[in-house]
């Protein structure tokens, strides 16, 4: 049997089509990888190997019955899923104690579509609690480590998804991106992360953080896999009021036809604001190298300005926290979430039924008031970062401060949208760094929230402007010693609204030039 290590979705699909391998073989391979490596990496919050093997056997039976070997790319392919997507009958905790025993009563639209494509569910990936963070250190249950250097973070909030793909513990994954939570961990872990245009993938069944910013998207080993996963998930959904009726294309076919000649005449902008103070010199050098490669292929490189993106961090942390305050008020220990009991100061009892609704036991902890139930349950159930953001958002929305904070942030958002609109009147695509630094050490920024927030300085404005963007691995930092594998560098590509086709095509061409996967791999001999 052919070695399965580090194969992409499309490579595994060809092996299945040609009957060279079974889905059960692939699934067993990933199960063994997880058993060997994830005790250290902590990329998964929980796994379901028994169910995965049952699904694989069913996929094998389906494939046997298909005479022309024409079946969906994801049939029989094992994936991880960020623990923010509801999946019927499975735990969905959002990496929070307040949802520790919550069992999803229905499938999110993304999961439903993956099931229709007969994918194999390996397990739920770790994340920052309620997707609030840039390092996956904010999970209530475990800290995920970067496969390239286990002393470093994988990024966040979709750090578990990115680490599981990078470490070859699944064929691909789905995460969510509110201010860079797909692209930044993809950059730090040396994989591909794509945030589609807002509304292209349904948010139905995704636990909400910031409703006007959240967007689901794939994390994958290469650009073609990213397009394959986008093909499976994209499309209008009547259950999601923010879903849009875009003209969805067959993105995987566009990527397959990508040729270097298509770069000729393409106008590519590099914003001055993306090459500012604080950018790591190795990342700056890598951007210059990519720029020169594109110029050699005939692209026109244009210096542009996005002046109001300087205010994107400030605007984001007003809008996102305000929406978080509103979305998370439901977790009160009565309607949703776990309830603190008076019997033990550190004890939280799950008094909810399988749908997350109160089971009728009105006051199991004999607490004296509603205020006490709310305060004790939320204090024990939420982590520090979630509490910080709820308080910030509640303050920004409070009487007398709404106009000063939220309304101003909304006006800045309009300016940022106009900046991008003006830029795209001059260029076809925008490129720049995904993250200002490579992966940083675990604990390095844990006590400095502002420094942590700046990890997303190049990604946040894209969410504010509703645009599509992706990160692809574009190089590696220099080795400090013979045992140092170096750390991945991510290139961000930003496209006009609903222009995923041009973005993916260009990403594929750059990917072929860099040839990252063949040159570099994390050292997983730990």
C-alpha positions in Angstrom: 0.0 0.0 0.0 1.3 3.5 -0.8 2.5 5.6 2.0 -0.2 8.0 3.1 1.9 10.6 5.0 1.1 14.2 4.1 -1.2 13.5 1.2 -3.7 16.1 0.1 -7.5 15.6 -0.4 -7.1 15.4 -4.1 -4.3 12.9 -3.9 -6.3 10.7 -1.6 -9.3 11.0 -3.9 -7.3 9.7 -6.8 -6.2 6.7 -4.8 -9.8 6.0 -3.9 -11.0 6.4 -7.5 -8.3 4.0 -8.7 -9.2 1.5 -6.0 -5.6 1.6 -4.8 -6.8 2.2 -1.2 -9.9 2.2 0.9 -11.3 4.9 3.1 -10.9 2.6 6.1 -7.2 2.5 5.4 -6.9 6.3 5.2 -9.0 6.6 8.4 -6.9 4.1 10.3 -3.8 6.0 9.2 -5.0 9.2 10.7 -6.2 7.5 13.9 -2.8 6.1 14.4 -1.2 9.5 13.7 -3.5 11.1 16.3 -2.8 8.5 18.9 1.0 8.9 18.4 1.2 12.7 18.2 -1.8 14.5 19.6 -1.1 13.7 23.2 1.6 16.4 22.9 0.0 18.7 20.2 -3.5 18.9 21.7 -5.0 19.8 18.4 -8.2 17.9 19.1 -10.6 18.5 21.9 -12.1 15.1 21.4 -12.1 12.4 18.8 -14.6 9.7 17.7 -12.6 6.9 16.2 -15.4 4.3 16.4 -17.8 6.4 14.5 -15.1 7.5 12.0 -14.3 3.8 11.1 -18.1 3.1 10.7 -18.4 6.1 8.3 -15.3 4.9 6.4 -16.7 1.4 5.9 -19.9 3.0 4.6 -17.9 5.2 2.2 -16.1 2.1 1.0 -19.4 0.4 0.2 -20.6 3.5 -1.7 -17.4 3.7 -3.7 -17.7 0.0 -4.6 -21.2 0.6 -6.1 -20.0 3.5 -8.3 -19.2 2.1 -11.8 -17.6 5.2 -13.3 -15.5 6.1 -10.2 -17.2 9.5 -10.3 -17.9 10.6 -6.8 -17.5 13.7 -4.6 -13.9 14.7 -3.7 -14.7 14.4 0.0 -16.3 10.9 -0.1 -14.2 8.8 2.3 -11.9 11.7 3.3 -11.3 12.2 7.0 -11.5 15.8 8.3 -11.3 17.7 11.6 -13.9 20.3 12.5 -13.5 23.3 14.7 -15.5 22.9 17.9 -17.7 25.8 17.0 -19.8 24.0 14.4 -22.9 22.1 15.7 -23.0 18.4 14.8 -26.0 16.4 15.7 -25.4 14.1 18.6 -21.9 15.3 19.2 -20.5 17.6 21.9 -20.0 21.2 20.8 -18.2 23.2 23.6 -16.7 26.2 21.8 -13.7 25.3 24.2 -15.7 26.8 27.1 -16.7 25.3 30.5 -20.1 26.9 30.2 -20.8 24.5 27.3 -18.7 21.6 28.5 -21.5 19.0 28.3 -23.6 20.5 25.5 -24.8 17.9 22.9 -25.8 19.5 19.5 -29.4 18.8 18.6 -28.9 19.5 14.9 -26.2 19.9 12.2 -24.8 23.2 11.1 -25.2 23.8 7.4 -21.5 23.3 6.8 -21.6 19.9 8.6 -24.7 18.9 6.7 -23.1 19.7 3.4 -20.0 17.7 4.4 -22.2 14.8 5.3 -23.9 15.0 1.9 -20.4 14.6 0.4 -19.8 11.6 2.6 -16.8 12.9 4.5 -15.3 11.1 7.6 -15.6 13.0 10.9 -12.4 12.4 13.0 -13.1 14.8 15.8 -13.6 18.4 17.0 -10.5 20.7 16.9 -9.4 22.8 19.8 -9.9 26.6 19.7 -9.8 29.8 21.7 -12.9 29.9 23.9 -15.8 31.3 21.8 -13.2 32.0 19.1 -11.8 34.9 21.1 -8.0 34.8 20.8 -5.0 34.6 18.5 -3.1 31.7 20.0 -5.4 28.9 21.1 -4.1 29.5 24.7 -7.6 30.7 25.7 -9.2 27.2 25.5 -10.7 26.2 28.8 -9.4 22.6 28.3 -6.0 22.5 26.8 -3.3 24.5 25.0 -2.6 23.5 21.4 1.1 23.5 20.3 2.6 24.4 16.9 3.8 21.3 15.0 6.8 23.3 13.7 8.0 24.0 17.3 6.0 22.7 20.2 7.2 25.6 22.4 5.2 28.0 20.2 1.5 28.7 19.6 -0.3 27.6 16.4 -2.2 30.8 16.2 -5.9 31.2 16.8 -8.7 31.0 17.2 -8.7 28.1 14.8 -5.4 26.8 16.1 -6.5 23.2 16.6 -7.7 23.0 13.0 -4.5 24.5 11.6 -2.3 22.3 13.8 -4.2 19.1 12.9 -3.8 19.8 9.2 -0.1 20.8 9.5 0.8 17.8 11.6 -1.0 15.5 9.2 -3.6 14.4 11.7 -6.4 14.9 9.1 -6.7 15.6 5.4 -8.3 19.0 5.9 -10.4 21.1 8.3 -13.0 23.8 8.7 -12.6 26.8 10.9 -14.1 30.2 11.4 -12.6 33.7 10.8 -13.8 36.7 12.7 -10.7 38.9 12.4 -8.1 36.5 11.0 -8.9 33.3 12.9 -8.4 31.1 9.8 -5.6 33.0 8.1 -3.4 33.7 11.0 -3.1 30.1 12.3 -2.7 28.9 8.7 0.2 31.3 8.4 1.8 30.2 11.7 1.4 26.5 10.9 2.5 26.5 7.2 -0.9 25.6 5.7 -3.5 27.3 3.5 -6.4 29.1 5.1 -9.3 30.8 3.2 -11.9 33.3 4.5 -14.6 33.6 1.8 -16.7 36.7 1.1 -19.1 37.3 4.0 -22.3 35.4 3.2 -20.8 32.8 0.8 -20.8 30.0 3.4 -23.8 29.7 5.8 -23.3 30.7 9.4 -26.3 28.6 10.5 -25.3 26.2 13.3 -22.1 28.1 14.0 -22.0 29.4 17.6 -21.9 33.1 17.3 -19.1 35.4 18.4 -19.6 38.5 16.2 -22.4 38.1 13.8 -21.4 40.8 11.2 -17.8 39.5 11.1 -17.9 35.7 11.6 -17.3 33.6 8.5 -16.6 29.9 8.0 -13.8 28.7 5.7 -11.4 25.8 5.0 -7.9 25.1 6.2 -6.0 22.7 3.9 -2.6 21.4 2.8 -2.7 23.2 -0.6 -4.7 25.6 -2.7 -6.6 22.9 -4.7 -7.8 21.3 -1.5 -9.0 24.8 -0.3 -11.0 25.1 -3.5 -12.4 21.6 -3.1 -13.6 22.3 0.5 -15.0 25.7 -0.6 -16.9 23.9 -3.4 -18.5 21.6 -0.8 -19.6 24.3 1.6 -20.4 27.4 -0.4 -24.0 28.4 -1.4 -27.1 30.2 -0.3 -28.9 29.0 2.8 -32.4 30.1 3.8 -31.7 29.3 7.4 -29.0 32.1 7.6 -30.3 35.6 7.2 -26.8 36.8 6.3 -26.4 34.3 3.5 -26.2 35.8 0.0 -27.3 34.4 -3.4 -23.8 34.6 -5.0 -23.0 33.1 -8.3 -21.0 30.1 -7.0 -18.4 28.8 -9.4 -16.6 25.5 -9.5 -13.5 26.7 -7.8 -11.5 23.4 -7.9 -11.8 23.4 -11.8 -10.5 27.0 -11.9 -7.5 26.1 -9.7 -6.7 23.1 -11.9 -6.5 25.3 -15.0 -4.3 28.0 -13.3 -1.3 28.8 -15.5 1.6 31.2 -14.9 0.7 33.1 -18.1 -2.4 34.3 -16.4 -0.3 36.5 -14.1 0.8 38.7 -17.1 -0.9 42.1 -17.0 -2.4 41.4 -13.5 -2.3 44.5 -11.3 -1.3 43.6 -7.8 -1.3 46.2 -5.0 0.9 46.2 -1.9 -0.4 48.6 0.7 2.1 50.8 2.4 0.3 50.2 5.7 1.1 46.5 5.5 4.8 47.0 5.4 4.9 49.2 8.5 6.9 49.3 11.7 6.6 46.0 13.7 6.8 43.7 10.6 9.5 41.0 11.1 12.4 41.6 8.7 12.3 38.0 7.4 8.7 38.4 6.5 9.4 41.7 4.8 12.2 40.0 2.8 9.8 37.2 1.8 7.2 39.7 0.6 9.9 41.4 -1.6 10.8 38.0 -3.0 7.2 37.2 -3.9 6.8 40.7 -5.4 9.9 40.1 -7.7 8.6 36.7 -8.7 5.3 38.1 -9.8 7.0 41.0 -11.7 9.1 38.4 -13.6 5.8 36.7 -14.6 4.5 40.0 -16.0 2.4 41.3 -13.1 2.3 45.0 -12.5 3.1 45.8 -8.9 1.3 48.9 -7.7 2.0 50.7 -4.4 -1.4 51.6 -2.8 -2.6 53.1 0.4 -5.4 51.9 2.8 -5.1 54.9 5.1 -8.1 54.1 7.4 -7.0 50.5 8.1 -4.8 52.1 10.8 -8.0 52.3 12.8 -9.1 48.8 12.1 -8.0 47.2 15.4 -9.8 49.9 17.4 -13.0 49.7 15.3 -12.9 45.9 15.4 -12.6 45.6 19.1 -15.6 47.9 19.6 -17.8 46.1 17.0 -16.7 42.6 17.8 -17.0 42.9 21.6 -20.3 44.7 21.3 -21.8 41.9 19.2 -20.1 39.3 21.6 -21.8 41.0 24.5 -25.2 40.6 22.8 -24.6 37.1 21.5 -23.3 35.7 24.8 -25.9 37.1 27.1 -28.0 34.0 26.5 -25.5 31.9 28.5 -27.1 32.6 31.9 -27.3 29.2 33.6 -31.1 29.1 33.0 -31.8 29.1 29.3 -28.4 28.0 28.1 -25.1 26.7 29.6 -24.1 25.2 32.8 -25.3 26.4 36.2 -23.1 27.1 39.2 -24.1 25.2 42.4 -23.7 26.5 45.9 -22.5 23.1 47.2 -19.0 23.7 46.0 -17.3 27.0 45.1 -15.6 25.5 42.1 -18.4 23.2 41.0 -20.6 23.8 37.9 -23.4 21.3 37.3 -24.9 20.7 34.0 -28.6 21.1 34.6 -29.5 21.3 30.9 -31.1 18.8 28.6 -29.6 17.5 25.4 -30.7 20.6 23.5 -29.1 23.0 26.0 -32.4 24.0 27.5 -33.2 23.9 31.2 -34.5 20.5 32.2 -37.0 21.9 34.8 -34.9 21.7 37.9 -35.4 25.4 38.8 -32.6 25.9 41.4 -30.5 22.8 42.0 -27.8 24.8 43.9 -30.2 26.5 46.2 -29.0 29.9 45.1 -30.9 32.8 46.6 -31.5 35.0 43.5 -31.5 35.3 39.8 -28.6 37.7 40.0 -26.6 35.1 42.0 -27.3 32.4 39.4 -26.2 34.7 36.6 -23.1 36.0 38.4 -21.8 32.7 39.7 -22.6 30.7 36.6 -21.0 33.2 34.2 -18.0 33.8 36.5 -17.2 30.1 36.7 -18.2 29.2 33.1 -16.4 31.9 31.1 -12.6 32.4 30.8 -10.8 35.6 31.4 -10.6 36.7 27.7 -14.3 36.1 27.2 -15.2 38.1 30.3 -12.9 40.9 29.1 -14.6 41.1 25.8 -18.1 40.9 27.2 -17.3 43.8 29.6 -15.8 45.9 26.8 -18.8 45.3 24.6 -21.3 45.9 27.3 -19.6 49.2 28.1 -19.5 50.3 24.5 -23.3 49.7 24.1 -24.3 51.2 27.4 -26.3 54.4 27.7 -24.3 57.5 27.0 -21.4 55.6 25.3 -23.1 54.1 22.2 -22.5 57.1 20.0 -19.0 57.6 21.3 -17.9 54.1 20.6 -20.1 51.7 18.6 -21.4 54.4 16.2 -17.9 55.8 15.6 -16.6 52.3 15.0 -19.4 51.7 12.4 -18.4 54.9 10.6 -14.7 53.8 10.5 -15.9 50.5 9.1 -17.5 52.4 6.2 -14.2 54.3 5.6 -12.3 51.0 5.5 -14.8 49.6 3.0 -14.3 52.7 0.9 -10.5 52.4 1.1 -10.7 48.9 -0.3 -13.2 49.9 -3.0 -10.9 52.7 -4.1 -7.9 50.4 -4.1 -9.7 47.8 -6.2 -10.5 50.4 -8.8 -6.7 50.5 -9.4 -5.7 46.9 -8.8 -7.0 43.4 -9.3 -5.7 41.8 -6.1 -3.8 42.9 -2.9 -1.0 41.0 -1.3 0.9 41.4 2.0 1.9 39.6 5.1 -0.7 37.6 7.0 1.0 38.0 10.4 3.5 40.6 11.5 5.7 37.8 13.1 6.2 34.1 12.9 4.7 31.8 15.6 5.5 33.3 19.0 6.3 31.3 22.2 3.5 29.9 24.3 2.9 32.3 27.2 4.8 35.2 25.5 1.8 37.4 25.1 -0.6 35.8 27.6 -0.4 38.7 30.0 -0.4 41.4 27.3 -3.8 41.5 25.6 -2.9 44.5 23.4 0.2 42.8 22.0 -1.9 39.7 21.3 -4.6 41.8 19.5 -1.9 43.2 17.2 -1.2 39.7 15.9 -4.2 40.2 13.6 -3.3 43.7 12.5 -3.2 42.7 8.8 -6.2 40.5 8.8 -8.9 42.4 10.7 -9.7 45.0 8.0 -10.7 42.3 5.6 -13.5 41.1 7.9 -14.6 44.7 8.5 -14.9 45.1 4.7 -16.7 41.7 4.1 -14.0 40.7 1.6 -12.5 37.4 0.7 -8.8 36.7 1.6 -6.5 33.7 2.1 -3.1 32.9 3.5 -0.7 30.6 1.7 2.7 29.4 3.0 5.3 31.5 1.1 8.6 30.8 2.8 10.3 30.0 6.1 12.5 31.9 8.6 16.2 31.1 8.6 17.5 28.3 10.7 19.3 29.3 13.8 21.0 25.9 14.2 21.0 22.5 12.4 18.1 21.2 14.5 15.9 24.2 13.8 13.3 23.5 11.1 12.6 27.3 10.9 9.1 28.7 11.1 6.5 29.2 8.3 5.7 32.6 6.8 2.3 33.3 5.3 1.4 35.5 2.3 -2.1 37.1 2.4 -4.0 37.5 -0.8 -7.0 39.8 -0.7 -9.6 40.0 -3.5 -12.6 42.2 -4.4 -16.0 41.1 -3.1 -17.0 37.7 -4.4 -13.8 37.2 -6.5 -12.6 33.9 -5.0 -11.9 32.6 -8.5 -9.1 35.1 -9.3 -7.8 34.9 -5.7 -7.5 31.1 -5.8 -6.0 31.0 -9.3 -3.3 33.5 -8.3 -2.7 31.6 -5.0 -2.1 28.4 -7.0 0.4 30.1 -9.3 2.4 31.5 -6.3 2.1 28.1 -4.6 3.8 26.5 -7.6 6.6 29.1 -7.6 7.3 28.7 -3.9 6.8 24.9 -3.8 6.6 25.0 0.0 5.2 21.5 0.7 8.0 19.8 -1.2 10.8 21.9 0.4 9.6 22.2 4.0 7.8 20.0 6.5 7.6 20.2 10.3 9.8 17.8 12.2 7.2 15.6 13.9 9.7 13.2 15.5 8.6 14.2 19.0 
